[in-house]
Amino acid sequence: MTPTRAIVSSAPAAENHVPGANWHLQDVLRPSNAGEKEVLIEMAASGICHTDLLVTSNPDRDGGFPRVVGHEGSGYVKAIGPGVTKDVKIGDPVLLSFAHCGACHYCRRGQVNVCENFMPLNLVGEAHAFHSADGKEGIMGKFFGQSSFAKLSVVREESVLPAKHLIRNEEELKMFAPLGCGLQTGAGSVLNVAKATRDDSVAILGLGGVGLGALMVS
C-alpha cells in the first residue's frame, strides 16, 4: 500500500445531519499498483455533485462507511494495469466519468448509461479500495469507478476518457472535470431526454454544473 490523501466520509449523524459535515481530509493508503483493467490516476481536480452529498448523508448507504466519493475527476495517468485497452500512456491527461460493466445486454449495444450493473458499480463501489493510514481499517472506494476525492486513486478502465487530443494545459484539464457528470447530465437532459430543437423554449432553473450544461446546448 502507498500513502495518499483523500476526503473521507464517516457515517453521518443520525439526527440533524448537515451535508458535508462528515467529510474529513486525511491521510489514507491506496494500492501501490493498478490491477487488472485499472488505471492509477493522480487527480488534478474534481467537481462536487449533489450525489456526493446525498450518498454520504444516508446512514444506511449500501457499502457503509467510511468511504471516499467524488465522481467528476480529471487527472494524469501514473500507472496502467494489465489488460487495459484504452489508448492511454503514463503522463497522459484523462477525464473520468461513470463506470459500466461492459458485458450486459445494454453495454453490448453501446447503451452504457443504462448498464444493468450501474447501481452497484457506481453508487456502492468497492470495499477496501483504500485503508486508514495505520492500515487497520478498510475504506470504501471506486465510487463511480473512480473516487476522485483522493489525490491518487485506482480507477476502473471504463471510467477513463483519454483527453490528450482535447486538453492543451492543466488549467483546461481542471476546468473540464465537471464534464464527468454535471455538464453531461444537463446537456443530455436537453438533447437526449427533452429532444429540444431551436424552435422550443427551455426553462433552466438554476445555473450550477447541470444548469450550465443545459444552457450551453440550448
C-alpha positions as CSV (number, residue, x, y, z in Angstrom):
1,M,0.0,0.0,0.0
2,T,1.1,3.6,-0.7
3,P,0.1,6.7,1.2
4,T,-2.0,9.5,-0.3
5,R,-4.6,12.0,0.9
6,A,-8.4,11.8,0.4
7,I,-11.6,13.3,1.6
8,V,-13.1,10.5,3.7
9,S,-16.8,10.4,4.6
10,S,-17.6,9.0,8.0
11,A,-21.1,7.8,9.0
12,P,-23.5,10.8,9.1
13,A,-25.2,11.9,12.3
14,A,-28.5,10.1,12.9
15,E,-30.3,13.4,13.5
16,N,-29.8,16.9,12.3
17,H,-27.1,15.9,9.9
18,V,-25.5,18.8,7.9
19,P,-24.5,17.5,4.4
20,G,-20.7,17.5,4.1
21,A,-20.1,17.8,7.9
22,N,-18.8,14.2,7.9
23,W,-16.2,14.9,5.2
24,H,-12.6,14.9,6.5
25,L,-9.3,15.4,4.6
26,Q,-7.0,12.8,5.9
27,D,-4.0,10.5,5.1
28,V,-5.0,7.1,3.7
29,L,-3.4,4.2,2.0
30,R,-4.2,3.1,-1.5
31,P,-3.0,0.1,-3.6
32,S,0.6,0.5,-4.9
33,N,-0.3,-0.8,-8.4
34,A,-3.2,-0.7,-10.7
35,G,-5.0,-4.0,-11.0
36,E,-6.5,-5.8,-14.0
37,K,-8.2,-3.3,-16.3
38,E,-7.4,-0.5,-13.9
39,V,-5.5,2.8,-14.2
40,L,-3.8,4.7,-11.4
41,I,-4.7,8.4,-11.7
42,E,-3.2,11.4,-10.0
43,M,-6.1,13.9,-9.7
44,A,-5.8,17.4,-11.0
45,A,-9.3,18.4,-10.0
46,S,-12.7,17.1,-9.0
47,G,-16.1,18.7,-9.2
48,I,-18.6,18.2,-6.3
49,C,-22.0,16.9,-7.2
50,H,-25.2,16.8,-5.2
51,T,-24.9,13.0,-5.4
52,D,-21.7,13.1,-3.4
53,L,-23.6,14.8,-0.6
54,L,-26.7,12.6,-1.0
55,V,-24.9,9.3,-0.6
56,T,-22.8,10.4,2.3
57,S,-25.8,11.8,4.2
58,N,-27.7,8.5,4.3
59,P,-26.6,6.4,7.4
60,D,-28.0,3.2,5.7
61,R,-25.9,3.7,2.5
62,D,-25.1,0.4,0.8
63,G,-21.5,-0.5,1.5
64,G,-21.4,1.5,4.7
65,F,-18.7,3.9,5.9
66,P,-16.0,5.2,5.9
67,R,-15.9,5.9,2.1
68,V,-14.3,8.1,-0.5
69,V,-16.7,9.5,-3.0
70,G,-16.2,12.0,-5.9
71,H,-17.1,11.3,-9.5
72,E,-16.2,14.4,-11.6
73,G,-12.5,13.8,-11.7
74,S,-9.7,14.8,-14.1
75,G,-6.0,14.0,-13.8
76,Y,-2.9,12.3,-15.2
77,V,-2.1,8.6,-15.7
78,K,0.5,7.4,-13.3
79,A,0.3,3.6,-13.9
80,I,-1.5,1.2,-16.2
81,G,-2.7,-2.2,-15.1
82,P,-2.7,-5.4,-17.2
83,G,-5.5,-5.8,-19.8
84,V,-6.1,-2.1,-20.3
85,T,-7.2,-1.4,-23.9
86,K,-7.9,2.3,-23.7
87,D,-5.4,4.5,-25.6
88,V,-3.6,5.9,-22.7
89,K,0.1,6.2,-21.7
90,I,1.8,7.2,-18.4
91,G,1.6,11.0,-18.1
92,D,-1.5,11.4,-20.4
93,P,-4.3,13.7,-19.2
94,V,-7.7,12.0,-18.8
95,L,-11.2,12.9,-17.8
96,L,-13.2,10.5,-15.6
97,S,-16.9,9.5,-15.7
98,F,-19.3,6.8,-14.6
99,A,-18.5,3.1,-14.6
100,H,-20.2,0.3,-16.5
101,C,-19.8,-3.4,-16.7
102,G,-19.2,-3.7,-20.5
103,A,-20.8,-7.2,-20.6
104,C,-24.6,-6.8,-20.0
105,H,-27.2,-6.5,-22.8
106,Y,-27.2,-2.7,-22.8
107,C,-23.4,-2.3,-22.6
108,R,-23.0,-4.7,-25.6
109,R,-25.5,-2.4,-27.5
110,G,-23.5,0.7,-26.6
111,Q,-26.1,1.9,-24.1
112,V,-23.6,2.1,-21.2
113,N,-25.6,4.7,-19.4
114,V,-28.3,2.1,-18.6
115,C,-25.9,-0.7,-17.7
116,E,-27.7,-3.4,-15.7
117,N,-25.0,-3.1,-13.1
118,F,-24.9,0.7,-12.9
119,M,-26.1,1.0,-9.3
120,P,-23.6,-1.4,-7.6
121,L,-20.7,-0.2,-9.7
122,N,-21.3,3.5,-9.2
123,L,-23.3,4.2,-6.1
124,V,-21.8,1.4,-4.0
125,G,-18.3,0.9,-5.3
126,E,-15.8,-1.5,-3.7
127,A,-14.8,-2.4,-0.1
128,H,-11.2,-1.9,1.0
129,A,-10.3,0.2,-2.0
130,F,-8.4,2.4,0.5
131,H,-7.2,1.8,4.0
132,S,-6.7,4.1,7.0
133,A,-3.2,5.5,7.5
134,D,-2.4,2.8,10.1
135,G,-3.7,0.1,7.7
136,K,-6.2,-1.2,10.3
137,E,-9.5,0.0,8.7
138,G,-10.8,-0.6,5.2
139,I,-12.4,2.3,3.4
140,M,-14.9,2.0,0.6
141,G,-13.8,3.4,-2.8
142,K,-14.2,3.0,-6.6
143,F,-17.2,5.3,-6.3
144,F,-18.4,5.8,-9.9
145,G,-15.4,3.7,-10.7
146,Q,-13.0,6.5,-9.6
147,S,-13.4,8.1,-6.1
148,S,-12.0,11.3,-7.3
149,F,-11.9,12.8,-3.8
150,A,-8.5,11.1,-3.4
151,K,-5.3,12.6,-4.7
152,L,-4.2,9.2,-6.1
153,S,-6.9,6.7,-6.9
154,V,-7.0,3.4,-8.8
155,V,-9.8,3.8,-11.4
156,R,-11.8,1.3,-13.5
157,E,-10.7,1.5,-17.1
158,E,-14.4,2.1,-18.2
159,S,-14.4,5.4,-16.3
160,V,-11.3,6.7,-18.1
161,L,-11.7,9.0,-21.1
162,P,-8.4,9.8,-22.9
163,A,-8.0,13.6,-23.3
164,K,-4.6,14.1,-24.8
165,H,-6.0,15.4,-28.0
166,L,-8.5,17.6,-26.2
167,I,-6.6,19.2,-23.3
168,R,-3.9,21.9,-24.0
169,N,-2.8,22.5,-20.4
170,E,-3.5,21.7,-16.8
171,E,-5.9,24.6,-16.3
172,E,-8.2,23.2,-19.0
173,L,-7.9,19.8,-17.5
174,K,-9.2,21.2,-14.2
175,M,-11.9,23.2,-15.9
176,F,-13.3,20.2,-17.8
177,A,-13.6,17.9,-14.7
178,P,-17.4,18.5,-14.3
179,L,-17.9,17.0,-17.8
180,G,-17.8,13.7,-16.0
181,C,-21.3,14.2,-14.6
182,G,-22.9,17.6,-14.1
183,L,-22.3,19.1,-17.6
184,Q,-23.2,15.9,-19.5
185,T,-26.3,15.5,-17.3
186,G,-27.5,19.0,-18.2
187,A,-26.6,18.6,-21.9
188,G,-28.1,15.2,-22.1
189,S,-31.4,16.3,-20.5
190,V,-31.9,18.8,-23.3
191,L,-30.5,16.9,-26.2
192,N,-31.5,13.3,-25.4
193,V,-34.4,13.4,-23.0
194,A,-36.3,16.5,-23.9
195,K,-35.0,16.4,-27.5
196,A,-35.4,20.2,-27.7
197,T,-34.9,21.9,-31.0
198,R,-34.2,25.5,-31.9
199,D,-38.0,26.1,-32.1
200,D,-38.5,25.0,-28.5
201,S,-38.4,27.1,-25.3
202,V,-36.4,25.7,-22.4
203,A,-36.7,26.7,-18.8
204,I,-33.5,26.2,-16.8
205,L,-34.0,26.5,-13.0
206,G,-30.5,27.2,-11.5
207,L,-27.1,27.6,-13.1
208,G,-24.9,25.1,-11.3
209,G,-23.0,22.5,-13.3
210,V,-26.1,20.8,-14.6
211,G,-27.9,24.0,-15.4
212,L,-24.9,25.4,-17.2
213,G,-24.6,22.2,-19.2
214,A,-28.2,22.6,-20.3
215,L,-27.7,26.2,-21.1
216,M,-24.7,25.6,-23.3
217,V,-26.6,23.2,-25.6
218,S,-29.9,25.2,-25.7
